[in-house]
Amino acid sequence: MKKSTLPTLKPIARRCGTTLRLATEKFMQIDGDQRAAAFAYSAFFAMFPLILLIITIASRFVDRAAAGSALIAYVEKYIPLSGNLQTSIFNTVAEALQARSNAGILAFIMLVWAAAQFFATITHATNRAWGAEGHNWWRSPLRNMALLTIMIAAALVGMAVPMAGEMARGVFHEISFFPWAYSLWIFFLPWIVLFFSLTLFYKFAPRRHTSFSEVWFSSLCATALLYAAQSLFIIYLRNSPALSAIYGTFGAIIALMLWIYLSGVIFIFCACLCAAQAATAEKAVP
């Protein structure tokens, strides 16, 4: 049994090693760490407009305060927020929503434009990983808007399902297995949404035809790496007071930017992994 299994596993292990090495080379060639820093910069400034945009859309269906609370609860699944930072976000969102009510459609357009900007950074990095150079002055903004629409739709689903689950829990609370099944579903839901969102991004962001078979594994790796990095980052914040000691009241903001940077590294490296996987598969075809 062992003799028949080892020859089968060796080519798989060799191919995985080749793919990982090629992905690392691509990440270094495109200056992935610097692009992750640019992603952190643009994503940080786009975060508040994106939050306001999602709340503005969600408030068409539910109460604005409920939409804000649901979105913050959804965001907390991905970003390790401190209590002070969470309070600051609530206050900023509330003030901006009041200002937006007087600005009308112009403010909505500005929110859409600002929220879509950080897609340009990560989309360009993804195309560099695939070796797709050149820009189309009218197609790139449309692509960014489409990716923004996918992200907003995913966020709305992630907000709506827990709210629907809370309503269902009141109806099916007498069923013995429902509480733990609900808790398990709520735990996995954000990561399932993230996996499908990344799969769609890695498929449609490159300026080339990309199949789902070329991107789903990298999306799964990005989701798993993000979850592992989040767990380690929370442990780091709990056991290291360095950020608060150095930056004082700005420590939470610096921690948030550091987390966004680490997320950008994961997103861009897994984009390189998509390209490396496709290149390795092409070489393997006789």
ROMARBA-184817 format. One line per 2 residues: number of its first residue (from 0); their letters; for each residue x, y, z of N, C-alpha, C. Coordinates in Angstrom, 1 decimal. Each point is the difference from the previous one (the first is absolute). Layout:
<rs>
NUM = a = X,Y,Z,X,Y,Z,X,Y,Z; ... $
</rs>
This chain:
<rs>
0 = mk = 0.8,-1.2,0.0,-0.8,1.2,0.0,0.9,1.3,0.0; 1.0,-0.1,0.8,0.9,1.2,0.1,0.8,0.2,-1.3 $
2 = ks = 0.4,-1.1,-0.6,0.7,0.1,-1.3,-0.8,0.6,-1.1; -1.3,-0.3,0.0,-0.9,0.6,-1.0,-0.4,1.4,0.3 $
4 = tl = 0.1,0.4,1.2,-0.5,1.3,0.4,1.1,1.1,-0.2; 1.3,-0.4,0.4,1.0,1.0,0.0,0.3,0.5,-1.4 $
6 = pt = 0.1,-0.8,-1.1,0.2,0.5,-1.3,-1.1,1.0,-0.4; -1.2,-0.2,0.5,-1.1,0.9,-0.4,0.1,1.3,0.8 $
8 = lk = 0.5,0.0,1.2,0.1,1.2,0.8,1.2,0.9,-0.4; 1.1,-0.6,-0.5,1.1,0.7,-0.3,-0.2,1.1,-1.1 $
10 = pi = -0.7,-0.4,-1.1,-0.2,1.1,-1.0,-0.9,1.1,0.5; -1.0,-0.4,0.9,-0.9,1.1,0.6,0.8,0.9,0.8 $
12 = ar = 0.9,-0.6,0.9,0.8,0.9,0.9,1.0,0.8,-0.8; 0.5,-0.6,-1.1,1.0,0.8,-0.8,-0.8,1.2,-0.7 $
14 = rc = -1.2,-0.3,-0.5,-0.7,1.0,-0.7,-0.5,1.1,1.0; -0.3,-0.3,1.2,-0.4,1.0,1.0,1.2,0.8,0.4 $
16 = gt = 1.2,-0.6,0.1,1.2,0.8,0.3,0.3,0.9,-1.1; -0.1,-0.4,-1.2,0.3,0.8,-1.2,-1.0,1.2,0.0 $
18 = tl = -1.3,-0.3,0.2,-1.0,1.1,0.0,0.3,1.0,1.1; 0.3,-0.5,1.2,0.3,1.0,1.1,1.2,0.8,-0.3 $
20 = rl = 1.1,-0.6,-0.5,1.2,0.7,-0.3,-0.3,1.1,-1.1; -0.8,-0.4,-1.0,-0.3,1.0,-1.1,-0.9,1.1,0.5 $
22 = at = -0.9,-0.3,0.9,-0.8,1.1,0.6,0.8,0.9,0.8; 1.0,-0.5,0.8,0.9,0.9,0.7,0.8,0.8,-0.9 $
24 = ek = 0.5,-0.5,-1.1,0.8,0.8,-0.9,-0.8,1.1,-0.7; -1.3,-0.3,-0.3,-0.9,1.0,-0.6,-0.2,1.1,1.0 $
26 = fm = -0.2,-0.4,1.3,-0.3,1.0,1.1,1.2,0.9,0.1; 1.2,-0.5,-0.1,1.2,0.8,0.1,0.2,0.9,-1.2 $
28 = qi = -0.3,-0.6,-1.2,0.2,0.8,-1.2,-0.9,1.2,-0.1; -1.2,-0.1,0.5,-1.0,1.1,-0.1,0.1,0.9,1.2 $
30 = dg = 1.0,-0.2,0.9,0.1,0.7,1.2,-1.3,0.0,0.8; -0.4,-1.3,0.4,-1.2,-0.2,0.6,-0.2,0.7,1.4 $
32 = dq = 1.1,0.1,0.7,0.0,0.7,1.3,-0.4,1.4,-0.1; 0.6,0.7,-1.1,-0.3,1.4,-0.2,-1.4,0.2,-0.5 $
34 = ra = -0.5,-0.9,-0.8,-1.3,0.1,-0.5,-1.0,-0.3,1.1; 0.4,-0.8,1.0,-0.9,-0.3,1.2,0.0,1.3,0.8 $
36 = aa = 1.1,0.8,0.1,0.0,1.2,0.7,-0.9,1.0,-0.7; 0.0,0.1,-1.3,-0.9,0.9,-0.8,-1.4,-0.4,0.2 $
38 = fa = -0.3,-1.4,0.1,-1.3,-0.5,0.2,-0.5,0.5,1.4; 0.9,-0.1,1.0,-0.4,0.4,1.3,-0.4,1.5,0.1 $
40 = ys = 0.8,0.8,-0.7,-0.2,1.4,-0.1,-1.4,0.4,-0.6; -0.2,-0.6,-1.2,-1.3,0.3,-0.7,-1.2,-0.7,0.7 $
42 = af = 0.2,-1.2,0.6,-1.1,-0.7,0.6,-0.4,0.8,1.3; 1.0,0.5,0.7,-0.3,0.7,1.3,-0.9,1.3,-0.3 $
44 = fa = 0.4,0.7,-1.0,-0.8,1.2,-0.4,-1.3,-0.3,-0.7; -0.1,-1.2,-0.6,-1.3,-0.4,-0.6,-0.9,-0.8,1.0 $
46 = mf = 0.5,-0.3,1.2,-0.8,-0.8,0.9,-1.2,0.7,0.5; 0.1,1.3,0.4,-1.2,0.7,0.5,-1.0,0.3,-1.1 $
48 = pl = 0.5,0.5,-1.2,-1.0,0.1,-1.1,-0.7,-1.3,-0.3; 0.7,-1.1,0.0,-0.6,-1.3,-0.3,-1.0,-0.4,1.1 $
50 = il = 0.3,0.3,1.3,-0.9,-0.3,1.0,-1.3,0.8,-0.1; 0.2,1.3,-0.3,-1.2,0.9,-0.2,-0.8,-0.4,-1.2 $
52 = li = 0.7,-0.4,-1.1,-0.7,-0.5,-1.2,-0.9,-1.2,0.3; 0.6,-1.0,0.7,-0.8,-1.2,0.3,-1.2,0.3,0.9 $
54 = it = 0.3,0.9,1.0,-1.1,0.3,0.9,-1.1,0.8,-0.7; 0.4,0.9,-0.9,-1.0,0.7,-0.8,-0.9,-0.9,-0.8 $
56 = ia = 0.6,-1.0,-0.6,-0.8,-1.0,-0.8,-0.8,-0.8,0.9; 0.6,-0.5,1.1,-0.8,-0.9,0.9,-1.1,0.7,0.7 $
58 = sr = 0.1,1.4,0.2,-1.0,0.7,0.7,-1.3,0.2,-0.8; 0.1,-0.4,-1.3,-1.2,0.0,-0.8,-0.9,-1.2,0.3 $
60 = fv = 0.5,-1.0,0.7,-0.8,-1.1,0.3,-0.2,-0.2,1.5; 0.9,0.5,0.9,-0.1,-0.1,1.4,0.3,1.4,0.7 $
62 = dr = -0.2,0.1,1.2,0.3,1.2,0.8,1.5,0.3,-0.1; 0.3,1.3,-0.2,1.4,0.4,-0.2,0.9,-0.4,1.2 $
64 = aa = -0.5,0.2,1.2,0.7,-0.4,1.2,0.3,-1.5,0.0; -1.1,-0.8,-0.3,0.2,-1.5,-0.1,1.0,-0.4,-1.1 $
66 = ag = 0.0,0.7,-1.1,0.9,-0.2,-1.1,1.5,0.2,0.5; 0.2,1.2,0.7,1.3,0.3,0.5,0.5,-1.1,1.0 $
68 = sa = -0.9,-0.4,0.9,0.4,-1.0,1.0,0.3,-1.3,-0.7; -0.8,-0.4,-1.0,0.3,-1.3,-0.7,1.3,0.1,-0.8 $
70 = li = 0.3,1.1,-0.6,1.2,0.1,-0.8,1.2,0.0,0.9; 0.0,0.6,1.2,1.1,0.0,0.9,0.3,-1.4,0.5 $
72 = ay = -1.2,-0.7,0.3,0.2,-1.4,0.5,0.6,-0.9,-1.1; -0.4,0.3,-1.3,0.6,-0.7,-1.1,1.4,0.3,-0.2 $
74 = ve = 0.4,1.2,0.1,1.4,0.4,-0.2,0.9,-0.6,1.1; -0.5,-0.1,1.2,0.8,-0.5,1.1,0.4,-1.4,-0.2 $
76 = ky = -0.7,-0.8,-0.9,0.4,-1.3,-0.3,1.4,-0.1,-0.7; 0.3,1.1,-0.7,1.2,0.0,-0.8,1.1,0.9,0.6 $
78 = ip = -0.4,1.1,0.7,1.0,0.9,0.5,0.0,0.0,1.5; 1.1,-0.2,0.7,0.0,0.0,1.5,-0.1,1.5,0.5 $
80 = ls = -1.2,0.5,0.2,-0.2,1.3,0.5,0.1,0.1,1.5; 0.5,1.1,0.5,0.0,0.2,1.4,-1.3,0.8,0.4 $
82 = gn = -0.3,0.1,1.3,-1.2,0.7,0.4,0.0,1.5,-0.4; 1.2,0.6,0.1,0.1,1.5,-0.3,-0.2,0.2,-1.5 $
84 = lq = 0.6,-0.9,-0.8,-0.1,0.1,-1.4,-1.4,-0.2,-0.5; -0.7,-1.0,0.6,-1.4,-0.3,-0.4,-0.8,1.2,0.3 $
86 = ts = 0.2,0.7,1.2,-0.8,1.1,0.4,0.2,1.2,-1.0; 1.3,0.1,-0.4,0.3,1.1,-1.0,-0.6,-0.2,-1.3 $
88 = if = -0.1,-1.3,-0.4,-0.6,-0.3,-1.3,-1.5,0.3,0.1; -0.7,-0.4,1.1,-1.4,0.3,0.1,-0.3,1.5,0.0 $
90 = nt = 0.8,0.8,0.7,-0.2,1.4,0.0,0.3,0.7,-1.4; 1.1,-0.5,-0.6,0.3,0.5,-1.4,-1.1,-0.3,-1.0 $
92 = va = -0.5,-1.2,0.1,-1.1,-0.4,-0.9,-1.2,0.7,0.2; -0.4,0.2,1.3,-1.2,0.8,0.3,0.1,1.4,-0.5 $
94 = ea = 1.1,0.7,0.3,0.2,1.4,-0.5,0.0,0.1,-1.5; 0.6,-1.0,-0.7,0.1,0.1,-1.4,-1.4,-0.3,-0.6 $
96 = lq = -0.8,-0.9,0.6,-1.3,-0.2,-0.5,-0.9,1.2,0.1; 0.1,0.7,1.1,-0.7,1.2,0.1,0.4,1.1,-1.0 $
98 = ar = 1.3,0.1,-0.3,0.4,1.0,-1.0,-0.4,-0.5,-1.4; 0.0,-1.3,-0.2,-0.4,-0.5,-1.3,-1.5,0.3,-0.3 $
100 = sn = -0.9,0.0,1.0,-1.4,0.2,-0.2,-0.3,1.4,-0.6; 0.9,0.9,0.1,-0.2,1.3,-0.5,0.7,0.2,-1.4 $
102 = ag = 0.9,-0.9,-0.3,0.8,0.1,-1.3,-0.7,-0.7,-1.2; -0.8,-1.0,0.3,-0.7,-0.7,-1.1,0.8,-0.8,-0.9 $
104 = il = -0.3,0.0,-1.3,0.6,-0.9,-1.0,1.5,0.3,-0.2; 0.4,1.2,0.2,1.4,0.3,-0.2,0.9,-0.7,1.0 $
106 = af = -0.5,0.0,1.3,0.8,-0.7,1.0,0.0,-1.5,-0.3; -1.1,-0.6,-0.5,0.0,-1.4,-0.3,1.0,-0.3,-1.1 $
108 = im = 0.1,0.8,-1.0,0.9,-0.2,-1.1,1.5,0.1,0.6; 0.2,0.9,0.9,1.4,0.1,0.5,0.3,-1.2,0.9 $
110 = lv = -1.0,-0.5,0.7,0.2,-1.2,0.8,0.4,-1.2,-0.9; -0.7,-0.2,-1.1,0.3,-1.0,-1.0,1.4,0.1,-0.5 $
112 = wa = 0.4,1.2,-0.4,1.3,0.3,-0.6,1.1,-0.3,1.0; -0.2,0.5,1.2,1.1,-0.2,1.0,0.1,-1.5,0.4 $
114 = aa = -1.1,-0.7,0.1,0.0,-1.4,0.4,0.6,-0.9,-1.0; -0.1,0.4,-1.3,0.6,-0.8,-1.1,1.5,0.2,-0.2 $
116 = qf = 0.6,1.0,0.6,1.3,0.3,-0.3,1.0,-1.1,0.4; -0.2,-0.7,1.1,1.0,-0.9,0.5,0.0,-1.3,-0.9 $
118 = fa = -1.0,-0.2,-0.8,0.0,-1.1,-0.9,1.0,0.2,-1.1; 0.3,1.3,-0.4,1.0,0.2,-1.0,1.3,-0.5,0.4 $
120 = ti = 0.4,0.1,1.2,1.3,-0.4,0.5,0.2,-1.5,-0.1; -1.0,-0.7,0.6,0.1,-1.5,0.1,-0.3,-0.6,-1.4 $
122 = th = -0.8,0.6,-0.8,-0.2,-0.5,-1.4,1.2,0.1,-0.8; 0.7,1.1,0.1,1.3,0.2,-0.7,1.0,-1.0,0.4 $
124 = at = 0.1,-0.3,1.3,1.0,-0.9,0.5,-0.4,-1.4,-0.5; -1.3,-0.3,-0.1,-0.4,-1.3,-0.5,0.3,-0.2,-1.4 $
126 = nr = -0.1,1.0,-0.8,0.3,-0.1,-1.5,1.5,0.0,-0.2; 0.8,0.6,0.9,1.4,-0.1,-0.1,0.5,-1.5,0.3 $
128 = aw = -0.7,-0.6,1.0,0.3,-1.4,0.3,-0.3,-0.9,-1.2; -1.0,0.3,-0.8,-0.3,-0.8,-1.1,0.8,0.4,-1.3 $
130 = ga = 0.7,1.1,0.1,0.8,0.5,-1.1,-0.8,0.7,-1.0; -1.2,0.5,0.4,-0.9,0.8,-0.9,0.3,1.4,0.2 $
132 = eg = 0.7,0.6,-0.9,0.4,1.4,0.0,-1.0,0.9,-0.8; 0.1,1.3,0.2,-0.8,0.9,-0.7,-1.3,0.3,0.7 $
134 = hn = -0.6,1.2,-0.3,-1.2,0.4,0.7,-1.0,0.5,-1.1; -1.2,-0.3,0.3,-1.1,0.5,-0.8,-0.7,1.1,0.7 $
136 = ww = 0.0,1.2,-0.5,-0.4,1.2,0.8,-1.5,-0.1,0.4; -0.8,-0.7,-0.8,-1.5,0.0,0.3,-0.4,-1.3,0.6 $
138 = rs = 0.7,-1.1,-0.3,-0.4,-1.3,0.5,0.4,-0.3,1.4; 1.2,0.6,0.4,0.5,-0.2,1.4,-1.0,0.6,1.0 $
140 = pl = -0.5,1.2,-0.1,-1.0,0.5,0.9,-1.2,-0.8,0.1; -0.5,-0.5,-1.2,-1.2,-0.9,0.0,0.3,-1.3,0.7 $
142 = rn = 1.2,-0.5,-0.1,0.3,-1.3,0.7,0.1,0.3,1.5; 0.6,1.1,0.4,0.0,0.3,1.4,-1.4,0.2,0.6 $
144 = ma = -0.9,0.6,-0.8,-1.4,0.2,0.5,-0.7,-1.4,0.1; 0.3,-0.9,-0.9,-0.6,-1.3,0.0,0.5,-0.7,1.3 $
146 = ll = 1.3,0.1,0.2,0.6,-0.7,1.2,-0.6,0.6,1.3; -0.2,1.4,0.0,-0.6,0.6,1.2,-1.4,-0.5,0.2 $
148 = ti = -0.7,-0.2,-1.1,-1.4,-0.5,0.1,0.0,-1.4,0.6; 0.9,-0.8,-0.4,0.1,-1.4,0.6,0.3,0.1,1.5 $
150 = mi = 1.0,0.9,0.3,0.3,0.1,1.5,-1.2,0.5,0.8; -0.7,1.0,-0.5,-1.2,0.5,0.7,-1.0,-1.1,0.1 $
152 = aa = -0.3,-0.7,-1.0,-1.0,-1.1,0.0,0.4,-1.0,1.0; 1.3,-0.4,0.1,0.5,-1.0,1.0,-0.2,0.6,1.4 $
154 = al = 0.3,1.3,0.2,-0.2,0.5,1.3,-1.4,0.1,0.4; -0.9,0.3,-0.9,-1.5,0.0,0.3,-0.5,-1.4,0.3 $
156 = vg = 0.5,-1.0,-0.7,-0.3,-1.4,0.4,0.5,-0.3,1.4; 1.2,0.3,0.2,0.6,-0.3,1.4,-0.7,0.8,1.1 $
158 = ma = -0.6,1.1,-0.3,-0.8,0.7,1.0,-1.4,-0.5,0.1; -0.6,-0.4,-1.1,-1.4,-0.4,0.0,-0.2,-1.4,0.6 $
160 = vp = 0.9,-0.9,-0.3,-0.2,-1.4,0.5,0.0,-0.1,1.6; 0.9,0.7,0.7,-0.1,0.0,1.5,-1.3,0.6,0.5 $
162 = ma = -0.4,1.1,-0.7,-1.3,0.6,0.5,-1.2,-0.9,-0.3; 0.0,-0.7,-1.1,-1.0,-1.0,-0.2,0.1,-1.2,1.0 $
164 = ge = 1.2,-0.3,0.3,0.2,-1.1,0.9,-0.5,0.3,1.4; 0.2,1.3,0.4,-0.5,0.4,1.3,-1.6,-0.1,0.1 $
166 = ma = -0.6,0.4,-1.2,-1.4,-0.2,0.0,-0.5,-1.4,0.0; 0.8,-0.9,-0.7,-0.3,-1.4,0.0,0.2,-0.7,1.3 $
168 = rg = 1.0,0.5,0.7,0.3,-0.6,1.3,-1.2,0.2,1.0; -0.7,1.1,-0.1,-1.1,0.2,0.8,-1.2,-0.9,-0.3 $
170 = vf = 0.0,-0.5,-1.3,-1.1,-0.9,-0.4,0.4,-1.4,0.3; 1.2,-0.4,-0.2,0.5,-1.4,0.1,0.8,-0.3,1.2 $
172 = he = -0.2,0.9,1.0,0.9,-0.2,1.2,-0.3,-1.3,0.8; -1.2,-0.6,-0.2,-0.3,-1.2,0.7,0.7,-1.2,-0.7 $
174 = is = 0.5,0.1,-1.2,0.7,-1.1,-0.6,1.3,-0.2,0.6; 0.4,-1.2,0.4,1.2,-0.2,0.9,1.2,0.3,-0.8 $
176 = ff = 0.2,-0.3,-1.2,1.2,0.1,-0.8,0.2,1.4,-0.6; -1.1,0.8,0.0,0.1,1.3,-0.7,1.0,1.0,0.7 $
178 = pw = 0.1,0.1,1.3,0.9,1.0,0.5,1.5,-0.2,-0.4; 0.5,-1.3,0.1,1.4,-0.2,-0.3,0.2,0.0,-1.5 $
180 = ay = -1.1,-0.4,-0.8,0.1,0.1,-1.4,0.1,1.4,-0.5; -0.8,0.9,0.7,0.0,1.4,-0.4,1.4,0.6,0.4 $
182 = sl = 0.5,-0.3,1.1,1.3,0.5,0.4,1.1,-0.4,-0.9; -0.1,-1.3,-0.5,1.0,-0.5,-0.9,-0.1,0.7,-1.3 $
184 = wi = -1.2,0.3,-0.5,-0.2,0.6,-1.3,0.4,1.5,0.1; -0.2,0.7,1.1,0.4,1.3,0.1,1.5,0.1,0.1 $
186 = ff = 0.7,-1.0,0.5,1.4,0.0,0.1,0.6,-0.1,-1.4; -0.5,-0.9,-0.8,0.6,-0.3,-1.3,-0.5,0.9,-1.1 $
188 = lp = -1.2,0.7,0.2,-0.5,0.8,-1.1,0.9,1.1,-0.5; 0.6,0.8,0.9,0.9,1.0,-0.6,1.2,-0.5,-0.8 $
190 = wi = 0.5,-1.2,0.4,1.1,-0.5,-0.8,-0.5,-0.7,-1.3; -1.2,-0.5,0.0,-0.6,-0.5,-1.2,-0.2,1.1,-1.0 $
192 = vl = -0.5,1.1,0.5,-0.2,1.2,-0.8,1.3,0.5,-0.6; 1.0,0.1,0.9,1.3,0.4,-0.4,0.6,-0.9,-1.1 $
194 = ff = -0.2,-1.3,0.1,0.6,-0.9,-1.0,-0.7,0.2,-1.3; -1.3,0.1,-0.1,-0.6,0.3,-1.3,0.3,1.3,-0.5 $
196 = sl = 0.1,1.0,0.8,0.4,1.4,-0.4,1.4,0.0,-0.7; 0.9,-0.7,0.7,1.4,-0.1,-0.5,0.0,-0.8,-1.3 $
198 = tl = -0.8,-1.0,-0.1,0.0,-0.8,-1.2,-0.5,0.8,-1.2; -1.0,0.8,0.2,-0.5,0.9,-1.0,1.0,1.1,-0.4 $
200 = fy = 0.7,0.5,1.0,1.0,1.0,-0.2,1.1,-0.5,-0.9; 0.6,-1.2,0.5,1.1,-0.5,-0.7,-0.3,-0.5,-1.5 $
202 = kf = -1.3,-0.3,-0.2,-0.4,-0.4,-1.3,-0.2,1.3,-0.9; -0.6,1.0,0.5,-0.4,1.1,-0.9,1.0,1.2,0.0 $
204 = ap = 0.8,0.1,1.0,1.0,1.1,0.0,1.0,-0.1,-1.1; 0.6,-1.1,-0.3,1.0,-0.1,-1.1,-0.6,0.4,-1.3 $
206 = rr = 0.8,0.7,-0.9,-0.4,0.3,-1.3,0.3,-1.1,-1.0; -0.4,-1.2,0.4,0.1,-1.2,-0.8,-1.1,-1.0,0.4 $
208 = ht = -0.2,-1.0,-0.8,-1.0,-1.0,0.3,0.6,-0.9,1.1; -0.7,-0.1,1.1,0.4,-0.7,1.2,-1.1,-1.0,0.4 $
210 = sf = 0.2,-1.2,0.1,-1.0,-1.0,0.4,0.0,-0.1,1.5; -1.1,-0.6,0.5,-0.2,-0.2,1.5,1.0,-1.0,0.5 $
212 = se = 0.4,-1.0,-0.8,1.0,-1.0,0.4,1.3,0.6,0.3; 0.3,1.2,-0.6,1.3,0.6,0.2,0.0,0.9,1.3 $
214 = vw = -1.1,0.3,0.5,-0.1,1.0,1.1,-0.6,-0.5,1.3; -0.8,-1.1,0.0,-0.7,-0.4,1.2,1.0,-0.4,1.1 $
216 = fs = 1.1,-0.8,-0.3,0.9,-0.4,1.0,0.7,1.2,0.6; 0.4,0.9,-0.8,0.7,1.2,0.6,-1.0,0.8,0.9 $
218 = sl = -1.2,0.1,-0.4,-1.0,0.6,0.8,-0.2,-0.7,1.4; 0.0,-1.3,-0.1,0.0,-0.8,1.3,1.2,0.3,0.8 $
220 = ca = 1.2,0.0,-0.6,1.2,0.3,0.7,0.0,1.4,0.6; -0.5,1.0,-0.7,-0.1,1.4,0.5,-1.0,0.0,1.2 $
222 = ta = -1.1,-0.7,-0.1,-0.9,0.0,1.1,0.6,-0.6,1.3; 0.7,-1.1,-0.2,0.6,-0.7,1.1,1.1,0.8,0.6 $
224 = ll = 0.8,0.6,-0.8,1.1,0.8,0.4,-0.5,1.3,0.8; -1.1,0.6,-0.5,-0.5,1.1,0.6,-0.6,-0.3,1.4 $
226 = ya = -0.6,-1.2,0.1,-0.5,-0.4,1.3,1.1,-0.3,1.0; 1.1,-0.7,-0.5,1.1,-0.3,0.9,0.7,1.3,0.4 $
228 = aq = 0.2,1.0,-1.0,0.7,1.2,0.4,-0.9,0.8,0.9; -1.3,0.0,-0.1,-0.8,0.7,0.9,0.1,-0.5,1.5 $
230 = sl = 0.1,-1.3,0.1,0.1,-0.6,1.3,1.4,0.4,0.6; 1.0,-0.1,-0.7,1.4,0.4,0.5,0.0,1.5,0.3 $
232 = fi = -0.6,0.8,-0.9,0.0,1.4,0.3,-0.7,0.4,1.3; -1.1,-0.7,0.3,-0.7,0.3,1.2,0.8,-0.4,1.2 $
234 = iy = 0.7,-1.1,-0.1,0.9,-0.4,1.1,1.1,1.0,0.1; 0.6,0.5,-1.1,1.0,1.0,0.1,-0.5,1.3,0.7 $
236 = lr = -1.2,0.5,-0.4,-0.5,1.2,0.6,-0.2,-0.2,1.5; -0.5,-1.2,0.4,-0.3,-0.2,1.4,1.3,-0.1,0.9 $
238 = ns = 1.1,-0.4,-0.6,1.2,-0.3,0.8,1.1,1.0,-0.3; -0.2,1.0,-0.9,1.0,1.0,-0.3,-0.6,1.4,0.1 $
240 = pa = 0.4,0.7,1.0,-0.5,1.4,0.1,0.9,1.0,-0.7; 0.8,-0.5,-1.0,1.0,0.9,-0.6,-0.7,1.1,-0.8 $
242 = ls = -1.1,-0.3,-0.7,-0.7,0.9,-0.9,-0.6,1.2,0.9; -0.6,-0.4,1.1,-0.6,1.0,0.9,1.1,0.9,0.6 $
244 = ai = 1.1,-0.7,0.4,1.1,0.7,0.7,0.7,1.0,-1.0; 0.1,-0.3,-1.3,0.7,0.8,-0.9,-0.9,1.1,-0.6 $
246 = yg = -1.2,-0.4,-0.4,-0.9,0.9,-0.7,-1.1,0.6,0.8; -0.1,-0.5,1.3,-1.0,0.6,0.9,-1.5,-0.3,-0.5 $
248 = tf = -0.7,1.1,-0.1,-1.4,-0.1,-0.4,-0.2,-0.4,-1.5; 1.1,0.1,-0.8,-0.1,-0.4,-1.3,0.4,-1.5,-0.2 $
250 = ga = 0.2,-0.7,1.1,0.5,-1.4,-0.1,-1.1,-0.8,-0.7; -1.3,0.2,0.2,-1.0,-0.8,-0.6,0.0,0.2,-1.5 $
252 = ii = 0.2,1.3,-0.5,0.0,0.3,-1.4,1.2,-0.7,-0.7; 1.2,0.1,0.7,1.2,-0.7,-0.6,-0.2,-1.5,0.0 $
254 = al = -0.7,-0.6,1.0,-0.2,-1.4,0.0,-1.0,-0.4,-1.2; -0.9,0.9,-0.2,-1.0,-0.3,-1.2,0.8,0.1,-1.3 $
256 = ml = 0.8,1.0,-0.2,0.8,0.1,-1.2,1.0,-1.2,-0.2; 0.6,-0.4,1.1,0.8,-1.2,0.0,-0.7,-1.2,-0.5 $
258 = wi = -1.2,-0.2,0.6,-0.8,-1.1,-0.4,-0.4,0.0,-1.5; -0.4,1.2,-0.5,-0.4,0.1,-1.4,1.2,-0.3,-0.9 $
260 = yl = 1.2,0.4,0.5,1.3,-0.3,-0.8,0.2,-1.5,-0.1; -0.2,-0.7,1.2,0.2,-1.4,0.0,-1.0,-0.7,-0.9 $
262 = sg = -1.2,0.5,0.0,-1.1,-0.5,-0.9,0.4,0.2,-1.4; 0.5,1.2,-0.3,0.5,0.2,-1.4,1.1,-0.9,-0.5 $
264 = vi = 0.9,-0.3,0.9,1.1,-1.0,-0.3,-0.6,-1.3,-0.4; -1.0,-0.5,0.8,-0.7,-1.2,-0.2,-0.7,0.0,-1.4 $
266 = fi = -0.8,1.0,-0.2,-0.8,0.1,-1.2,0.9,0.0,-1.3; 1.1,0.8,0.1,0.9,0.1,-1.2,0.8,-1.3,-0.2 $
268 = fc = 0.5,-0.6,1.1,0.7,-1.2,-0.1,-0.9,-1.1,-0.6; -1.2,-0.1,0.4,-0.9,-1.0,-0.5,-0.4,0.3,-1.5 $
270 = ac = 0.0,1.3,-0.4,-0.1,0.3,-1.4,1.1,-0.5,-0.8; 1.3,0.1,0.6,1.1,-0.6,-0.7,-0.1,-1.5,0.0 $
272 = lc = -0.6,-0.6,1.0,-0.2,-1.4,0.1,-0.9,-0.5,-1.1; -1.0,0.8,-0.3,-0.9,-0.3,-1.1,0.8,-0.1,-1.3 $
274 = aa = 0.7,1.0,-0.3,0.8,0.1,-1.2,1.0,-1.2,-0.1; 0.7,-0.2,1.2,1.0,-1.1,0.0,-0.7,-1.4,-0.2 $
276 = qa = -1.1,-0.2,0.5,-0.8,-1.2,-0.2,-0.3,-0.2,-1.4; -0.5,1.0,-0.7,-0.3,-0.1,-1.4,1.2,-0.3,-0.8 $
278 = at = 1.1,0.7,0.3,1.3,-0.2,-0.8,0.5,-1.4,0.2; -0.1,-0.5,1.2,0.5,-1.4,0.3,-0.9,-1.0,-0.7 $
280 = ae = -1.3,0.2,-0.1,-0.9,-0.9,-0.7,0.3,0.0,-1.5; 0.3,1.2,-0.5,0.3,0.0,-1.5,1.3,-0.7,-0.3 $
282 = ka = 1.0,0.1,0.9,1.2,-0.8,-0.3,-0.2,-1.5,0.2; -1.0,-0.4,0.8,-0.2,-1.4,0.2,-0.7,-0.7,-1.1 $
284 = vp = -0.7,0.9,-0.9,-0.7,-0.6,-1.1,1.0,-0.4,-1.1; 0.0,-1.3,-0.4,1.0,-0.4,-1.0,-0.3,0.6,-1.4 $
</rs>
